[in-house]
Amino acid sequence: MAVRMYPALGRSVLIPVTTMRCPIRNCKFSVQNCVLDPNKSRKLVLEVKEKLVKDYHSLPLGKNGRDDEDMIYWFLKDRKFSVEDATAKLAKAIKWRHEFGVSTLSQESVKNVAETGKAFVHDFLDVNGRPVLVVMASKHFPAVHDPVENEKLCVFLIEKAMSKLPAGKEEILGIFDLRGFGIENADLKFITFMFDVFYYYYPKRLGDVLFVEAPFIFKPIWQLAKPLLKSYASLVAV
């Protein structure tokens, strides 16, 4: 994931991000570059399935469950095809999805907080064919809005963006519009939640993050937030 400051953005304008990539810094985290022989990868998927049955038999089945082979394969790639690591991380993700109620989220269930306009999935893909998740930071008021509802909206929009992935695309673009951002909009707890969600439950799905017109007041807040971002912090360049 690359994070960049960007000077201006209109809601209907999507900007090219290919020039913002840092190949050297991103290559070791690139899931799509991790290639394995189909027979070998199939064997590893089955091994993870067997371990999930043995060690986590109470986890749900079906789409995004312990028998979802596409999901298993993605987590294997994320964990560099380590069966042990992929099984542990996947089990945690499946359990979280069940406890958080991801499958129950809907446009109606997040309607009230969505109407604030603080975040949305853009109607169009970016120039690289990726779904775009936009956050309007000046409309986020942690002292006023229910933090649980904010988290539900966050996950619902990630799911919505993921559902718009075209064939052959694996990542989404995040845009933080910081125009009008003030101290009353700062929310380190929510930033931590959001990046934890991407790190643990949607690994390697956030391809780039663009900061638009970050004001001076945002910079010290970002410095506080960076240590909370785990491995993502090493990819940050602002």
VMD Tcl script that draws the C-alpha trace (Angstrom):
set ca {
  {0.00 0.00 0.00}
  {1.29 3.43 -0.87}
  {0.06 6.57 0.85}
  {0.45 9.92 -0.87}
  {-0.61 13.50 -0.30}
  {-2.50 14.87 -3.28}
  {-3.32 18.55 -3.81}
  {-6.84 18.50 -5.24}
  {-9.69 16.16 -6.03}
  {-13.19 16.58 -7.37}
  {-15.77 13.94 -6.61}
  {-16.17 13.05 -10.27}
  {-12.41 13.07 -11.00}
  {-10.38 9.92 -10.50}
  {-6.64 10.28 -10.72}
  {-4.03 7.90 -12.14}
  {-1.98 6.26 -9.41}
  {0.47 4.23 -11.45}
  {3.05 6.98 -11.05}
  {2.64 6.88 -7.29}
  {3.79 3.29 -6.96}
  {7.15 2.52 -5.42}
  {8.01 -0.86 -6.98}
  {10.89 -1.62 -4.64}
  {8.83 -1.00 -1.54}
  {5.73 -2.78 -2.78}
  {7.19 -5.84 -4.46}
  {7.60 -7.96 -1.37}
  {3.98 -7.33 -0.37}
  {2.50 -7.98 -3.81}
  {0.11 -10.92 -3.66}
  {-0.36 -11.09 -7.40}
  {3.40 -11.56 -7.87}
  {3.39 -14.67 -5.70}
  {3.03 -17.49 -8.23}
  {2.83 -21.19 -7.43}
  {2.33 -24.27 -9.54}
  {-1.46 -24.99 -9.75}
  {-1.07 -28.54 -8.47}
  {1.02 -27.39 -5.53}
  {-1.34 -24.56 -4.68}
  {-4.33 -26.91 -4.84}
  {-2.58 -29.27 -2.44}
  {-1.94 -26.40 0.00}
  {-5.57 -25.26 -0.20}
  {-6.70 -28.76 0.74}
  {-4.21 -28.86 3.61}
  {-5.63 -25.62 5.02}
  {-9.17 -26.96 4.64}
  {-8.22 -30.08 6.56}
  {-6.60 -28.07 9.35}
  {-9.65 -25.82 9.62}
  {-11.89 -28.87 9.95}
  {-9.60 -30.38 12.56}
  {-8.74 -27.31 14.62}
  {-11.61 -24.92 13.92}
  {-14.56 -27.18 13.12}
  {-17.06 -24.77 14.70}
  {-16.38 -22.07 12.12}
  {-19.19 -21.47 9.59}
  {-19.20 -22.94 6.10}
  {-20.10 -21.41 2.73}
  {-18.94 -18.19 1.12}
  {-16.23 -16.60 3.30}
  {-16.36 -19.68 5.50}
  {-13.82 -22.40 6.25}
  {-14.56 -24.28 3.02}
  {-14.34 -21.23 0.74}
  {-11.39 -22.22 -1.44}
  {-11.00 -18.81 -3.07}
  {-10.68 -17.20 0.35}
  {-8.29 -19.92 1.51}
  {-6.10 -19.39 -1.54}
  {-6.01 -15.61 -0.99}
  {-4.89 -16.02 2.60}
  {-2.28 -18.57 1.52}
  {-0.85 -16.01 -0.90}
  {-0.95 -13.36 1.81}
  {1.01 -15.66 4.14}
  {3.51 -16.66 1.43}
  {1.91 -20.10 1.19}
  {2.59 -21.06 4.79}
  {-0.19 -23.49 5.73}
  {0.20 -22.83 9.46}
  {0.20 -19.05 9.14}
  {-2.63 -18.96 6.60}
  {-4.80 -21.26 8.71}
  {-4.36 -19.17 11.84}
  {-5.00 -15.85 10.10}
  {-7.94 -17.20 8.12}
  {-9.56 -18.73 11.21}
  {-9.32 -15.36 12.95}
  {-10.86 -13.62 9.94}
  {-13.75 -16.07 9.61}
  {-14.50 -15.85 13.34}
  {-14.45 -12.06 13.17}
  {-16.78 -11.98 10.17}
  {-19.26 -14.16 12.04}
  {-19.09 -12.20 15.31}
  {-19.16 -8.80 13.61}
  {-22.14 -9.86 11.50}
  {-20.58 -8.91 8.17}
  {-23.14 -10.93 6.21}
  {-26.01 -9.04 7.88}
  {-24.79 -5.59 6.87}
  {-26.88 -3.83 4.24}
  {-27.55 -0.39 2.82}
  {-30.54 -0.16 5.13}
  {-28.62 -1.19 8.26}
  {-26.04 1.58 7.77}
  {-28.46 4.11 6.32}
  {-28.33 6.67 9.13}
  {-24.56 6.99 9.33}
  {-24.17 6.73 5.55}
  {-26.45 9.74 5.12}
  {-23.79 11.91 6.77}
  {-21.84 11.57 3.53}
  {-18.65 10.78 5.45}
  {-17.78 7.83 3.21}
  {-18.97 6.16 0.03}
  {-17.90 3.89 -2.79}
  {-17.42 5.92 -5.95}
  {-19.72 5.16 -8.88}
  {-16.74 4.72 -11.21}
  {-13.55 2.70 -11.12}
  {-10.18 4.46 -11.09}
  {-7.96 4.59 -14.18}
  {-6.46 1.24 -13.17}
  {-9.87 -0.40 -13.03}
  {-10.07 -0.52 -9.23}
  {-13.11 0.29 -7.05}
  {-12.64 3.51 -5.09}
  {-13.54 4.01 -1.44}
  {-13.78 7.72 -0.57}
  {-13.67 9.15 2.96}
  {-14.75 12.76 3.54}
  {-12.87 13.39 6.78}
  {-14.49 16.75 7.53}
  {-17.85 14.98 7.91}
  {-16.59 12.56 10.56}
  {-17.37 13.65 14.13}
  {-16.32 10.99 16.66}
  {-17.83 12.94 19.56}
  {-21.24 12.88 17.88}
  {-21.47 9.72 15.77}
  {-21.83 6.24 17.28}
  {-18.44 4.48 16.92}
  {-20.12 1.11 16.41}
  {-22.15 2.50 13.52}
  {-18.99 4.03 12.04}
  {-17.32 0.61 12.12}
  {-20.32 -1.04 10.49}
  {-20.30 1.55 7.70}
  {-16.58 1.01 7.21}
  {-16.94 -2.74 6.79}
  {-20.07 -2.43 4.64}
  {-18.26 -0.10 2.24}
  {-15.22 -2.37 2.06}
  {-17.53 -5.25 1.18}
  {-19.32 -3.09 -1.38}
  {-16.02 -2.03 -2.97}
  {-14.86 -5.66 -3.04}
  {-18.07 -6.69 -4.78}
  {-17.25 -4.23 -7.59}
  {-13.84 -5.71 -8.34}
  {-13.65 -6.48 -12.07}
  {-12.29 -9.82 -13.21}
  {-8.53 -9.88 -12.80}
  {-8.45 -7.03 -10.27}
  {-7.63 -7.68 -6.63}
  {-7.18 -4.29 -4.93}
  {-9.20 -1.20 -4.13}
  {-8.11 2.44 -3.93}
  {-8.73 4.52 -0.81}
  {-9.07 8.30 -1.01}
  {-9.13 10.47 2.11}
  {-10.42 13.93 1.25}
  {-8.96 16.10 4.03}
  {-10.27 19.44 2.86}
  {-11.84 21.20 5.84}
  {-10.35 18.69 8.30}
  {-10.20 19.98 11.89}
  {-9.20 18.63 15.27}
  {-12.84 17.71 15.92}
  {-12.60 15.21 13.04}
  {-9.52 13.40 14.40}
  {-10.19 9.81 15.46}
  {-7.16 7.62 16.13}
  {-9.32 4.80 17.45}
  {-11.25 4.57 14.20}
  {-8.08 4.82 12.09}
  {-6.67 1.90 14.07}
  {-9.86 -0.10 13.56}
  {-9.87 0.54 9.83}
  {-6.28 -0.51 9.24}
  {-6.68 -3.51 11.54}
  {-9.62 -4.60 9.40}
  {-7.56 -4.36 6.23}
  {-4.50 -6.02 7.79}
  {-6.23 -8.96 9.47}
  {-9.42 -9.54 7.50}
  {-8.91 -8.05 4.02}
  {-5.16 -8.51 3.55}
  {-3.55 -6.99 0.45}
  {-6.87 -5.56 -0.72}
  {-5.97 -1.91 -0.13}
  {-3.64 -1.08 -2.98}
  {-3.11 2.67 -2.55}
  {-4.27 5.44 -0.24}
  {-4.37 9.05 -1.39}
  {-4.58 12.00 1.01}
  {-6.18 15.03 -0.61}
  {-5.14 18.51 0.58}
  {-3.97 17.44 4.02}
  {-3.91 20.56 6.23}
  {-1.08 21.37 8.59}
  {-3.14 20.22 11.58}
  {-3.37 16.73 10.09}
  {0.37 16.11 10.00}
  {0.97 15.63 13.76}
  {-2.12 13.42 13.91}
  {-0.70 11.30 11.09}
  {2.59 10.98 12.98}
  {0.65 9.60 15.94}
  {-1.31 7.24 13.71}
  {1.63 5.74 11.79}
  {2.88 3.50 14.63}
  {-0.60 1.98 14.87}
  {-0.58 0.72 11.29}
  {1.58 -2.39 11.83}
  {3.28 -3.50 8.61}
  {1.44 -0.86 6.60}
  {3.51 1.85 8.30}
  {6.62 0.71 6.42}
  {4.85 1.46 3.14}
  {3.74 4.96 4.03}
  {5.23 7.87 2.12}
  {3.60 11.24 2.70}
}
mol new
graphics top color blue
foreach p $ca { graphics top sphere $p radius 0.5 }
foreach p [lrange $ca 0 end-1] q [lrange $ca 1 end] { graphics top cylinder $p $q radius 0.2 }
display resetview
